[in-house]
Amino acid sequence: MPRKQKKGKFKMKTHKATSKRFRLTGSGTLVRTKGGKSHLRRRTSKRTKALFTEMVPVEGSKIVKRIKRLAPYMNEKK
């Protein structure tokens, strides 16, 4: 049995680094993780380390536009 044809001619490739760093919330806000979480954290205070876990909303319309171009299927539900 032949496979079903996809609509459109081709699929866009997702930029994998972008998809790992950014996430879209349920309300549609683009959020990012904070940098500096991986290593050299022994001298960092516990409070500062705890603040690394928070996700920060991305501000700036041009940056949001660039991220949505790099990860075109980010807003689709899985």
PyMOL commands that set and color helices and strands:
alter all, ss='L'
color gray80, all
select helices_A, chain A and resi 16-21+46-51+61-70
alter helices_A, ss='H'
color red, helices_A
select strands_A, chain A and resi 22-24+30-32+56-57
alter strands_A, ss='S'
color yellow, strands_A
deselect
rebuild
show_as cartoon
